Amino acid sequence: MKKVLNYLPLHFIVLLIVGILAQFYLNLWDFGFINLFVLLGSIAILVFIIPQKIIRTFLAFFLFFFMGISAVFFNNDTNYKNYYQHAIKEDTSVIFKIEKILKPSLYHDKYEAIVLQVDSSKTKGKILLNISKDSILNSLKVDELLFAKPDFRAINEPSNPHQFEYKFYLAKQGIHQQVFLEQEDFKSLGLDQFSLIGMAAKFRNQVQESLKKYNFKVDELAVINALLLGQRQDISKDLIEDYSKAGAIHILAVSGLHVGIILLILSSLLKPLERLKNGRVLKITLIVLLLWMFAFVAGLSASVVRAVAMFTFLAIGLSFKRKNVILFSLITSMFFLLLFNPMFLFDVGFQLSYLAVFGIIWIQPKLYKIYKPRFKLDDKIWQLFTVSMAAQLGVLPLSLYYFHQFPGLFLLSNLLIIPFLGAILIGGIVIIMLALVGLLPQTLASIYGFVISLMNNFVNWISKQEQFLFTDISLSFLMMLATYLVIIFGVYFLIKKSPKKLIYFLVSLLIIQSVFLFENHQKNTKNELIVFHKSRNSIMANRAGANLLVHHDLDSLAIGNTNAMVSYQVGENVKSTYSREFPNILKFKNQPILIVDSLGVYNIQNLKNPIVILRNSPKINLERLIKTLQPAQIIADGNNYKSYVNSWKETSRKQKTPFHSTEQNGAYILK
């Protein structure tokens, strides 16, 4: 462990990550490319010419910190003069290039597109492209060029607190605007010139068309596409939910698990090459080549390229057969990946992959020593068990932080699926190759389809054991970090018991207790009134500490499952009670609040400067209401006609009264 902690790239990667975070969240550098090059060059020169070791060390740390800053700055398209937003005018003509096909929504096919040209200016920058489903017969292809005169729109903020921030997620992908188009709004200009990603997409389409000839069931074909081609768009919502509840969702995404299994299989198959002169070099060369061929088949998506790059470093490291070289290879791969694309740092898949592999490398050997199997079969089972446990320990806190659930039967699903996953992957590759050349027997295709269905049915059965699925788990960012401290120092103490390591472990326990007490205090002293946004419905909640009283007009069984309520309850770790009655008037911290519904009653004696909440589209003269009550704030929730809301907004502007529409501005929170 000391060798790992003293490994220089580990120090460099920590500083690189700090630089990435600092630039992304604080935008520390905004002084242009030339100045940044001069700064980096100056620090690099000083590192080599200054003789004092301490000063050189600090300068090297600063160098890698600014490398993190520069990586974010260079990857941010908005910093370039030819960024498309700088060229947009009224009635602008634009040429888009489809870069990636995304999972469609209910009403739109979605694509990631590059803005190649605005009028006559060559540009760069990415947008989210939405094409109405009922307006196009065939899906667009990767590398397809489109001509349009679009209206660029902002990405919507989340409507309610603690909901998924899609805008922030897309910003990390370099996407800041979106475009909505109908069939008549654009013209296809055909395919752009050759690109590797376009070629991979074309090959993937050929594979999909070939497989469709062999009578696979819908779910079978969808899983094959996900397992081998990295395409999850066709997987039904129910099937994804089954895999998620069973703790096997990682099986459906081409990731480090799949690439790692393929690496192990290739290492075993090509082991005889080591007997030849320079056979080890030949073996590693073939493995790396075959891994990147798999990445090409899987469409060269970011997650696949990332996984293959990581395991390329690991494959090279394995060939040296030295202590800690695998861990060194993993750290080095992370360093170069983040240097190439710093936005990988914010990708959940990237975080989970590295934590899982770190867990396996560091924790699994220690767990394996606990029990010494006597037979080969129980040795393999014990190995698989300890690998699953080590990976789960590596990802558990982060998984709870992001997904708020823990599948209790994850061990069962992984123990019974992963041993056969290698055969399923290799079998799938053989199926694809035979299908492409038209030599796949229907019997073989049916057998493979049966195996996939068997896996789907098993996962479905696991997911139905809901008593073992723990949901709505609230874990804050601080608590997640504290939990990792306990895991790290706990394992560190178990590896080599000593008083010093015991003290570290006890301190980590003290930290997690302190975080718990702090957050509990914050929760119990927080009071707020929230008017949630829910289209065609009204939801208002009054929070007093850990208790939330929710007034609503939904079905009594439906309210607890609404996204707005689940997100808030999990995010704030509070308990709710529900009421289908709305009070006409209430007070929050001495601030009177008047709720005006469809009856339109507001003329209440001795009521001055209230906050007015409008719901159920009341037919009122808002100007008269403002003059009568002189409200401090007017709020219109999602249960009002849009025409009414727009009219009220204009009236409030003229009367200089603050107006808040939950549809346009999101939930209203009074603290």
N, C-alpha and C positions, 0 to 999 in steps of 0.2 A: 504493500500500500504506500509506503514512503517513496518508493521509486516512482509510482504513479503521480503522487502529489508533487514530486520534484520534476516531473516531466514538463519541459518548457512550453510545448504547445498547449498544455492545460492552462497555464498562467495566461498565455496569449489569448486563448479562446474566451476566458473569463473577461478579459479587458475588451476583446472584440464585441462580446455580448453587451457589456456595459455601454460601449460606444454606440451600438445599434439601438439600444433602448433610449439612450439620451437623445439621439438625433430624431428618432421616430416620435417620441412623446414631447420633447422640448424644443426640437428644431434648432439646435445650438449653432449649426453652421448655415449661414445664408449669405455667404460672401463670394460666391462664384467658384467655377472650376479651377481657374488659373491660380487663384490664391490658395486653394486647397492643395493643388499639386506642389506649389512652392513650399507650403508648410510641411507636407509629408516628406518632400525631398530634403528640406533643411534638417528635420529631425533625424532622418535616416543617415545623413552625412555626419551629424554630430555624434550619433551612436558609434560610428567607426573611427572618428578622429579623437574623441575625448578619452584620455587614458584611465581616469578614475572609474573604478568598477561600479561604485554605488550610483554615480551620476549616469553612467551608461545604462545601468539597469532601469533607473527611473525614466530615462529618455526612451528606452525600448518599450516600457509600459505605455508611455504617452503615444508612441508610434502606433501600437496596436489598438489603443483606444480611438485614435483618429482614423485608423483604418476601418473600424466599425462605423464611425460617423461618415466617412467617405463612401463606404459600400452602400449605405442608405441613400446618401445624396446622389450618387451616380445612378442608382436604380429608380429614383423618383422622376418619372417623366415630366412632372410639372416644373422641374428646374431647368428644362431645356427651352430654348427660344422657339423651336418648332413644335412645341406642345399645341395640340389642336385647339384648345380653348382660346389661345392667343390670336387665332385667325378667324374665329367665328363672328359672322355679322348677320344681319337680317337677310332671310331668304338665301342662306348659304347652301351651296352644292357640296356634297360630301361623298367620298368613296371609302367604303368599309371593306375590311378583309376578315372573314370568319376565321378565328383562331382556335376556338374550342366549342364543342357542343355540350351544353349544360342540361341538367335535369329539368324537364318542362314543368310549368305550373298548371293550374286547372284551365286557364284560358290562353296561355302563351307558350310557344316554344322559345327557349332561352339560349343565347349564344354569347360567348365572349368575343368581341370584335375589336380590331385595330383600326383607328382612323388614319388611313394612308394619305388622304388628300382633302384639303378644304379649299374649294374653288380651284385656283391654279397653284396653291402652295402645298408642298410636300410636308406632311406632318407626322407626328407620332403620338401615342397615347391610346389607352384602352377604354372601352365602354361596355355596358351591359345592354345587349340588343334583345328586345322582346318582339316577336312576330306573332300576331293573332293566329290561333290554331285553326279557326274556321276560314282563314283567308289564304291558306297555302296548302297545296296538295302534297308536295314533296318537301322533306326537310332539307335545309341548306347543308352544303358540304364544307368541310374544312378547306381553307384556301379560296373559297368562293368570294368573288368581288361583287359588291352591291353599290349601285348609284342611288342616292336619295337626297331629298331636301328636308332633313329631320328637325325636330324640335328636341333639343337636349334638355333633359330634366334632371333634377337632383335626386339622389337615392333617398328614399323615405327613412326618417328616424323611426325607432320603435315607438308604438303608440302608447305603451304602458311600461311602468318601471320593471326592470329585471327581465324584460323580454329579449330575445336574441337580437343583437345589434347587427343587422345585415349590412347597414351602411359602413360600419367600422370594419366588418369582415371583408367587404369588397375593397375598401381603402387599402387594406393590407395586400390586396392583389393588384394594386395600382389602378383600380377602377373608381371613378368619382362621379360619373354621370351615367344616365341610362336613356335609351331611345325606344319608343313604341312605334311600330310600323304595321300597316295593313298591306295586302297584296298590291294595291294600286299605288302605294307610297314609294316603291322602290323598283329598280330594274337590275336584273342579274347581268353581270358583265363576263360571266364564265369564270374559269379557275385561273388563279394567279400562276406565275411561273413556279418551277420546281421548288419544294421545300421538304425537308426531312419529315416534319410533323405531318404535312399534307400527304406525303407518300405513305407514312405509317397509317394514317386515317383511311387512305384508299385501300391499303392491304387489309385493314381490319374490316372494312365494308365488304370486301370480297369473301373474307372468312365467314362473316355473318350471313351473307347470301347463300354461301355453300352449305352452311349448317341448316338453313331453313328447309332444305330439300329432304331432310331425313326424319321428319315426323316427331321432332322433340316437342314435349308439352311446353306450354308458355313459361311456366316457372322453371322448368329444366333449362330451357334456352337462355332465360334471363340469368340464371346462376352461372351457366357456362360462360356467358359474355362477361360477367363480373369476375369470375375466378381467373380466366385466361386472357381476356382482352381489356380488363380494367374499365368496362362499361356497365354502370349501375343504373342507367336511366330507365331501363325496362323492368326493373325489379318492382313488384307491387309493394304498396305501403304495408300490407299485412305481413308479407314475407320478411321485409326489413325489420318490422317490429318483433317477429318471432326470433330472428337471429340476435337482435339486441337483448331481448328478455332472457335468452339462453346463454348470454355472455360469449357469443360466437360471431359478433358482427364483423370482427377483424378478418374473418374467413372470406367475406364477400368483397373485400377491398384488396387489390393487388398491392402488397406492401412488403415490409421486411420479413414477415412470416413466410410468405410464398417464396421470396427470393432466397431466404435463408435455407428453406427446405430444398430448393433446387440446387443451391450451392453444396449442401451436404451430399445430395444424390450424385452430382457431377464429380465431387471429390472422391467418392467411393468408386464410381465407374472408371474414372481416369487414373486411379491409384497405380495400376501396372506400369504406367508411363514413367514413374519415378525410377524404375530399374534401368532406364536408358541413360546414356550420357546427356547431361543437361535436360533430363526428363522432367525435373521439377519445374524448370522454367517453361517448358512446353506445356506441362499440365496447367499451370497458372494462366498462361496465355490463352489456352483453349477455354478454360473456365470463364475468364473475363469476357472473351469473345462471345461465348454462348449466353452469358448473363445479359449482355447488351443486345443480343439478338432477341431474347425474351422481352426486354424492355421495348424493342421496336414492335414486336407482335402486340404488346399490351398498349401500344399507342403513344409511347413516349410522354405520358402525362407526368406532371410535376412529382406526384407521389411515387410513381414507378422509377423515374430517373433518379430520384433521391435515394430510394431503397437500393437500387442497383449500384449507385455510386458508393453508398455506405459499405455494401458487401464486396465491392471491388477492392476497397482498402482492406477489409477483413480477410479476403481470399489471399491477398498478397502477404498480409501479416501472418496468416496461418502457415504459409510456406516456410517461414523462418524457424518455426517450432522453438521459440524462446519464451521465457516467462514474461508475462505482462505485455507481450507484443500485440496481442489481440486488443487489449484495452488501449494501447498506444495508437493502434490503427484506427480504432473507433473515434478517439479524440481528434486525430489528424483529419479523418473524413469529415467530421463535424466542422472543423475549422475551415476547410476548403469549400464546403457546401455553403456555409454562412458568408464567406467572402464572396462567393459567386452570386448568391442570392440571399441577402440578409432577411428577406421577408419569410424565409423558411422558419425562422425563429418563432413566428407567431402562428405557424400552422400546427393544429392539434395533432395531426398524423405524425409530423416530424418530432414533436415533443414525446408522444407516446412511444414511437419506434425506438428512439434513443434510450428512453428510460427503461423500456422493456429489455433491450439488449444489455444495457448496463446492469440491470437487475440480474439477468441470467449469468453474465460473466462474473459478477462480484458475489452474488448471494448463493447461486445454485451449487457451486462446489462445497460450500459450507453446509448446506442442507443435505447434500448427498452423503456426507460423512456421518450423519446422525444414525443411519441404518445401513448395515452391510448385507446386501442380498446374497443368497446362496446359489440361486439358479439364474439362468440367462433371462428367462421370461420375466421373473419378478424384478430383475435388475433393470430391464427395459422399462417396465411399468414405473419403477421407482425413479428412474431418470426422467421420464416424462412428467411424473408428478412433481418432482423438485423443480424442473424447468418451468412448469405452469405456475407453481407457487412463487418462484423467484420473479418471473415476469409480472405476475399480479401484484406482488409487493412493490415492484418498480413503478407501476402505473396507477395503483389504487387511489392514492390521494388526488392525483390529477384527474383521473376518471370521475371520481365523485364530485370534484369541483366543476367539471364541465357538464356531466350528464346526470348527476344527482340520483343515480340508482346503482344497486349492486346485485348482480345475478348470483344467488347463493349456489346454484348448480353449475357454475362456470367450469369447475374441475371435471364434472361428469361429462359435459359437452366437449371439453377440450381433450380429455383422456380418450374418448371414443371416436373423435373426428380426426384430430391431428395425426395419429399414427397412420391413417389411410390417406391423408391429404397429399402426401408425396406421390402415391400411386394415382390419385385422382388428377393431380396436375400433369404428371407424365402421360397418363392415359389420355387426358384432354389434348395435349400437344400432338399425340399420335392421331387422335380423331380429326383434329384440324388439318394436319398434313394430308391424311387420306381423303378428307372431304374436298380439299382444294384441287386435288388431281383427279377427283371423281372415282376413287377406288375404295371408298368406305362402304363396307357391307351394311345393309340395314340392320342385320342381327347385332353387329358390334355396336352400332349407334344406339339400338334399343337397350342393350346391356348397360352402356354408359349412362343413358338417360335414366334407367332404373336405379343405378347407384346414386345419381344426383337426387332423384325423388326420395330414395331411402334416407339420404342425409337431410333433406328438407323435412320429411315426416318426423324424423327423430328430433330435429330442432323444434318443430312445432309441438311435439309432445313435451319437451323440456319447458318450453315457454308457457305451457298451460299449467305448470306447477307453480301457480302464482304465490303460494304460501312461502316459497323460497326466493321470491323477488322482492327486494327491499327498495322502495321507490321514495321519491320526494325527500331525499337526504340533503340537508342543508350543510354546505361546507364553504366557508369564506376563503378568500385568498390567503389571509394571514394564518388561518387554521390549517390550510393545506401545507404551507411552508413549515409550520410547527410540527405537523405530522411527519413530514419528510425528515426533519431533524431527529425525531424519536426513532424512526426506522433506521436511519444511517448510524446513529450512535448506539442503538440497540444491537444491530448486526455487528458493528465494530467491536462492541463489548463481548458478544458471543464468540466471535472469531478468536480473540485472544484476551482472556479475562485478566484484568489488572485493576488496581485501585484508581488509577488515572482515568481509564476508560469508563469505569463505573461512575466516576464523578461527572464525566461528560454526559453519560446517559441520564443520570439523575437531574442534571441541569436542563437537559432537553425536556424531561417530564415537567420540570418547574415552568419552563417556557410555555408548554402547551396548556398547562393549568392557568397560567397568567392570561394567555390569549382567550381561553374559555371564560374566565371571570370578567375580563374587559368587555368582550362581546355580549355577555349576558347583561352586564350593566347598561351597555348601549341600547340593547333591545328593550329592557324594562323601563327605560327613561324616555323612550322616543314616543312622541305623540304627533299625529298628523291626520289630516282629512284628505282623502283622495277621491277625485271624480275620474273614474276609469273611462277609457274609450271602448265602446262596444257598439258596432253598427246595428242600428234598429233596436237597441236595448239600452237600459240605464243601469249602471252599477256605481254605487257610492259607498265608501268605507270610512269609518271613523276608528282610528287606531288609538288605543290607550295602552302603552307598554307592549306586552306580548300578546294582547288580545285585539282582535279585529272584528268590529261589528259591520257586516255588509248588508246594505239595502239594495235590492235588485228587483227586476220584473221578469226574470227568466224562470224556466221550470226549476223546481226545487232540486231535482236530481242533476240538472245540467250545470248549475252555477258552480259547483265545486270542481268541475272538469274544464271550465273555460280557461283558455291559455292565460288570460290576464290574471285570474285569481291564483292559478297554480304557480305561475312565475313569481308573483309577489310573495306568496306564502313560503315558497322554498327559499327565495332570495333573502327574505327578512326573518325566516324561521319563526313564524307566528302561527297562532291557531285562530280559526275563523268561526264565527257564528253568523247565521244568515236570517234575514227578515225580508219578506216580500212586501212590506209596507214602507212607504217613504213618509217621513215626518214633513209637515208643511214648513215648520221653522225649527231651527236648533241653534245652539251656541257652541262655538269652538274657541276656547281661550278668550272669552268675552266678546268674540266677533259674531254678531248675528248672521245666520245664513238662512235665506228664504228660498224654498224650492217651489217653482211655478210650473205646474203641469198643464195638461190639456184644458183644465177648468179655467185657467187664466186668472186665478185669485191672487192679488198681490197688495191690495189696499188695506194694510193692517195698521191699526192705530199705534202711534208712538214708535214705529219702526223706522229708523234712520240709518243710512249708510251701511246696509247689509251687503253681503255677497249674495248675488242672485244666480241661482242655477235653473236654467231653462231645459225642460224635458217634455217629451210627448207633443212637440210642435204646438205650443199654446198660441191661440189667435189673440194676440195682444198688440196694443200700440206701445212699442218699446220707448218711443220718445216721451210719451206721457208717464210711463213707469219710471224712467230716469229722472224726470222732473219731480215726480212725487216722492221717490225713495232716496234719490241721490246715491245710488249704489257705489260701493268701493270697487266692485268687480262684477262683471257679468260673464257667466260660463254657460256655453251651450254644449250639451253632451251629444253622443252619437245617435240619440233617439229623436232627432229632429230632421225635418225636410231640409235639403241643401239650400233650396231657394230662400227659406226662412232664415237660415244661418247667415247667408250672404247679405240679406237685407238687414238683419240685426247688426252685423259687423259694420256695415256702412253707417247705420244710424248711430252706433256707439262712437264711431270715429268722428262724426259731426258733433256729437254731444261731449266729446273728449272724455269718454268713459272707457276704462280698460276692458277689453273684450277678449275672451279665450274660447276658441272652438277646439274641442278634443279631437275632432277629425283632422283639423289642419295643424294643430299645435301639440297633440298628444294629451295624455292625462294631466289634469290639474292637481297639484299637490300644495296644500296649505299646511305650513309647519308652525 
